[in-house]
Amino acid sequence: MHLDDEIEAVLLRIGHRAGMLARQQRNMLANTYLWYLLIGLLLLLVVLLQSALKRLPVSAAMLYLLIGVVLGPQGVGWLRIDPLRDSIALEIVAEAAVLISLFSVGLKMRVPLRHRDWGIALRLAAGALVFTIMLLSPLAMLALDMPLAAGLLLAAVLAPTDPVLASDVQLRDPSDRDRVRFSLSAEGGVNDGLALPLVILALALFGTHERHHLLHWMAWDLLWPIPVGIASGWGCAYLAGKLTLYMRRQDRAAIGLDEFIALGITGVAYGAAWLLHGNGFLAVFAAGLALRRFEVSEVEKTGSHAVPLPQIEAAAPPEAPARLMRALLTFNEQLEHIVEVGVVLLIGALLRPAHLTLIAVMLAAALFFVVRPLSVVLTFAHRTLPASQLRMLSWFGIRGVGSLYYLMYAVNHGLPRELAEQLIAIVLPVIAASILVHGISATPLMARYSRVRLRRSQPQQEIER
């Protein structure tokens, strides 16, 4: 009987264990189905609300952020991520989002490289970045009692403006020639790459990155990577454009799969730049810009022009460059929207009530209302810009996915846990605040700016008549 009792107990334990596993499996399947339902509803919501959101002082990113908070640990708890435990995955996701956006920004820029607006845009990208770091570093050191290296790191993480979340104030399409939109687009495309050497310098000063002599850092992390990144990205894209166009002109049906071309050029430009120790972000931005310049040069040589989308499928070989650029830009913009949804959801899920401190709110307010405007004014101190343009450039310094990437980059390069937690508690609320305040103000301010610009252009048109 004793043996029978033991066998019965074992069988009961096996049955109990099997029951638990079956319940866990059913729960996992139920959660999987819920995620399918949730993602499907979210993607449909993105499409259905696009036209409505354009008329309201609300951005799509604000909606994604709210959904992320609801799904995160502070809500229903379906999306549980930790910025320290999951820092590598977060860095990769943010990096991919920035790369996709940088390529799209480059593709939209049809302004000739010798145009004066490029000088304004590049001055804004470099000058505002440097002045923001110069102003924000001592402020962080005083307000947060940080050492020099930590203050510099926080400023470098928050200094770059975002190419992912700034679609409402960037160029709408390649034909858009508005100076403000062009300058903000170029700033987001350039300063994400320019911030990297400054983040590396801060990590080196803190002792968590390879220590270099200052001259070594200038040569190996600043002066070499920037031109090499631009040159490698430009060269890869130009060669890819030449090869693709050659094959398409040989056979109109050749190649196809424009999505693979966009992703392939982005990957090749980024990878080649890093193999040459170049700046990968600048390489991808330069790749998008090079493809657009390639299209312009081909159009000028053949005398063709960009045709509307309904006519483009039947385009003759001379229109192949316009067709290719339109296809690449359309795909990349769609991919950019999908990535934006995912990344902003993650940012919302990362937020904690403990992050919403008075010091974080004050630092965000100082960045948006003092540091950014002052950095723009200092950048253009010796160049006169219309007051309406200067005000728009001063306000729309949107922080977002680029700052998340550099925050995770710093965490993954040996940042002490205490400092990492302190930076996370500052950077995430600043990103969320930027999504909110800039999202609310983008639609009305851009509409007002467009009306002012239209009124000023009408007298000039009448004079020309």
N, C-alpha and C positions, 0 to 999 in steps of 0.2 A: 504493500500500500504506500509505503514511503516513497518508493521509486515512482509509482503512479502519480503521487502528489507533486513530485519534482517535475515530472514530464508535463503535467497539466499547468504548473506555474510557468514553465518555459514557454509553452504554447500560448498562454495568456499574455505573457510579455511580448512575444512575437506578434500576436494579433493586435495588441495595443500599439506597438511600434509601427506596424503596417497601417493601422488606422490613422496615426499621427502623420505619417508620410503621405497618405492619401489626402488628408485634410490640407496639408501644406501645399501639395500639388494643385488641389482645387483652388486654394487661395492665390497661388501664383498665377494660375490660368485666369482667375477672375481679375487680378490686378493687371494682367496683360491686356485683357479685353477692355478694361477701364482706360488704360493708356491709349489703346487704339481709338476708343471713343473720344477721349479728351483731345488727342492730337488732331483727329479729324475735325472735331468741332472748332478747335482753335484755328486751323488753317482755313476753314470755311468762314470763320468770323473775320479773319484778316482780309479776305477778299470782299466780303459783304460790307465791311465798315470803311473801306478805303475812301469811297467818295464822300461819305458822311464826315469822316475825320478831317478831310481837307477843308471843310467849311467851318469847323469848330476849333476853338483854341485848345485842342487836345491832340497829342501825337500818338501814333500807334505804339511807340516804345513805352509810353505811360501805361497803356493797357497791358502790355506784356509784363511790365514790372509788377503791376498789381496782381496779375494772375500768378506770377512767380511767388509772390509773398503768400498768396492763398494756398498754393501747392506745397510750399516749404514747411519747415518745422513749426513756424508760427501759425500755420493754418491747419490744413488737413493732414500734413505730414507725409504726403506721397513723394515729395522730392527732397530727399535728405542728402545734402552735400556739406562737406566741411572744407573751408578754404585751406587749412593746413594738411589735412589728410588727403584731400583730392587736388592738391596744388599742381601736380604734373598734368593731370587731365585738364584742369582749368586753363593752364598755360597753353596747351595745345589747341584747345577749342578757341580761345581768344586770339591766338596767333593766326589760325585759319580764317577767322572772321575778318581780321584786319587785312590779311592778304587779299581776300576776295574783294573787299571794299576798295583797297588801293588800286587794284587792277581796273575796277569799274571807273574810279575817278580819273585815272589816266586816259581811258578810252573816251571819256566825255570831253576832253580838252582839245578843241580844234583851233584854238587861238594860235596864230603863228608864234614861234619861239622868240622872234625879235620884237614882238609887240610890247608896248610899254607896260601893259597890265602884268606881264610876267615879272618885271622888276618890282612892282608893288606887291605881288603875291609872294615872291621869294623873300622880300624884305620882311613881310608880315610873318612868314613861317619861321625864319631864323631869329629875327629881332624880338618878336613877342615871346618865343620860347626862352631865349636867354634872359630877357628882362623879367619874365615870370619866375624863373628860378632864382634870380638875384633878389627879387622882392619877397618871394614866398619862403625861401630858406631861413632868413633871420626871423621871420614871423613865426615859423614852425618851431624854431629853436627857443624863442621867448615864450610862446604860448604853451608849448608841450614840454619844455625843459629838456630838449633833445641836444645831443652833441652835434658838432658840425656835420659829420658824415651822415648821421640819421636825418638831419634837417635837409641836407642836400638831396638825399635819396627820396624823401617824401616829395620835395619840390620837383625833382626830375620825373617821378612817377605821375604827378598831377599836371605837369606842364604841357604835354602834347594834347592838341585838340583831336577830336575823334572823327574819323572818316566814315564810321559805320552808322552812328546815330544822327548824323548831321544832314541827312538827305533832304529835309525840308528847307534848308538854307543853302544847299549846294546847287551846282548846275543841274538843270532839269533834263537837258539833252545836249548833244554836240553843237546845236545851232544857238544855244544860249550864250550871249556875249556880255551879260551883266557883270560889271566889275566886282561888285560885292560878292555875288555868288561864285564868281571865278576865283577870287582871292581866298575865300573861305574853303573852297574845294582844294585849291593848291596847298593851302596851309595844312589841311588835314592829310593830304597826300605826302607832304615833305617832312613835317615835324615829327611824325611817328618814327621815322628813321633817324632824324637828328637827335632824338632823345636818348637813343641807345648808348652812345659813348658817355653821356653824362650819368646815366644809371650805372654803367661799368665803373666810372671814376668814383662814384659814391660808394659802391661795394668794395672797391679796392682800398679806399680810405678807411672803410670800416673793418677791413681785414677778412672779408668773406669771399673775395675774388682774388685772382692772381695779382700779386702786387707788382706794379711796374714803376719804374722811374717816370716822372712827369713827362719827360721828353719821349720816353718809350710809349707811354699812353697816347700822347699826341700823334705820334707816327703810326702806331699799330692799331689804335682804336678810333682815331679821329680823321687824320689826313689821308690815310690809305683806304679805309673801307668806303668812304663816301664816293670818291670818283670811281673806284673799282666797281662798287655796287651799281652806280648809274650806268657805267659803260657796259658791264656784263648784261644787265637787264635789257638795255637798249639793243645790244648786239644780238642777243638770243631772240628777241621779239622781231627784229628786222629780218633776220635770216629765216625765221619761221614764216613770216608774212610773205617773203619772196618765194619760198618753196611752195607754200600753199597756193599762192596766186598762180605760179607757173603750172602746177598740176591742174588747177581748175581751168586754166585757159587751154590746156591740152585736151581736156575732156570735162565738159560742164558738170557731169555727174561724179567727177573724181572727188575723193576724200569725203566730203560731207561730215556729219557728226561734229558740228561746230562747237558743241559743249566740250568735247574732248580737246579741241584746239585751245579753248580758253583755259581749261584746267591744266593742259600740258604746258602751255607757255608760262603760266604762273608757277608751276612746279619747277620747270627747267630754270627759269630766271632766278628763283629763290635759291634753289640748290646750287647752281653754278656760282652765285654770288658768295655763298657761305664757303664753298670749296676754295675760292680765291681770297677768303677772309674779307669779303666785301660786305656792304650793308644790304641785307636781304630785303628789308622793307622798301628802301629806295630803289632796289633793282626791280621789284614788281611794279611799283608806280611808274618807273621809267619804261618798263615793258609795255604797259598800257598806253603810255604817251607815244612810244615809238611806233606802235601799230597804227595809232591815229595819224601820226605824221606820215607814215608810209602810205596810208590810204589817200591823204591829201596830195602827196607827191605823185601818186599814180593817177589820180583824177586830173591833176594839172597836165600830166604828160599825154593822157589819152583824150582829154577834153570831155570826159564823162562827168556825171554829177550824181550826187546821192539821190536815188529815186525813192518815192514813197513805198511803204511796205507792201501794199497790195500789188504793185507792179514789179516788185523786186524778184519774185520767183521766176519771171519770164525774162529777166535781164540778160542782155547779151554779154559776152566776155568782157568788154570794156567796163561794165558796171560791177564786175566781180569784186573789186576792193570795197565798194560801198555795201554790197550785199554781205560780205564777210564781216565787216565792222558792225553792221546792224545786228547780225545774228549773234556775234560775240557779246555785244553790249546787252542785248535782250536777255540772253541766257544768264550772264553774270549778274544783272540786276535782279532777276528772279531768285538766283541762288543767294544773293546778298540779303534779300527779304527773309528767306527761310532761316539763314544763319542768324540774322538779327533777332528773330523770334526766339530761337534757342538760347542765345547768349543773354538776352535781357531777362528771360525766364530764370536763368541760373543766377543772375545778379539779384533778382528779387528773392529767390530762395536762400541766398547767402546772407541776406540782411537779418539782423537780430535786434531785439529791443535794446540790448546793451550798447549797440552801436549808435543809437540816437541820443548822443550826449550834447550838452551845451557847447562844448569845445569843438565838436565836429560841425555843428550848425554854424558857429561863429567863423570857423576856418573856411567853410564853403561860401558864406556870405562875403568874407574878405576877398576870396579868390574871384568871385563873380562880379562884385560891385566896386572893388578897389584895385586889386592886383591886375586883373585882365584889362580894364580900361586904361590904367596907368601904363601898362606895358605897351599897349597899342599907341598911346599918345607919345611915349618916348621913342617908339620905333619910327614914327612919322614926324618927329619933331622938326626935321629939316626938309620935309616935303609936304606941300599943301594938298589936302584932299577935301572934297566937299564935306560939310558937317554931317549931312545925312549918311554918307558912306562911312565916315569915321565912327559915328555912333553905332552903326550896324556891326562893323568889325570889332568894336570894343565890347559889345554885348555877347555876340555869338561865339564865345570860346567854349564850345561844348566838350565836356569830359565824358569818357565812356569806356569802350572796349579796349582802346589802347592803354589806358591807365590800368585796367584790370590785367592786361597782359604783362606790363612791366612790374606790377605788384607781385604776380605769381612768379615771374622771372627772378625777382629778388628773393622771394621765399625759397625757391628751388636752388639758389646759389648760396646756401648756408647761412641765411639770416638767422640770428638768434631768435628763439621762439617768442620771448617776451617782446622784442622789438617788432617781430612779424605780426603778433596780435595787435600791437599798438597801431601799426600802419594799416592793417585790415580794418580796424575800428574807425579809422579816419577816411580812408580812400573809398570804401564802399558807400558810406553815407554821402560823400561828395558826388560820386557818380549818380546815385539815386536822386540827389537834389538837382543835379544838372539835367537829368531826364525830365524832371517835373517842371522846373522853372523855365528852362529853354523850350520844353515841349508846349507849355501853356502860351508862351510869348511868340513862338515862331510864326504861327498863322497870322495873327493880327499885325505884328510888326512888319513882316514881309509884304503883306497886303498894303499897309500904309506906305512903305518904302516904294512899292511899285506905283502907287498913285502919285506920289511926289515926283518920281522919276518921269512918269508920263506927262505930268503938267509942265515940267521943265523942258521936256523935249518938244512940246507942241509949238511954243514961240519960235524955236530954232527952225522947225520944219516950215513954218509960215514965212520966215525970212528967206529960206532957201527957195521957196516958190517965187 
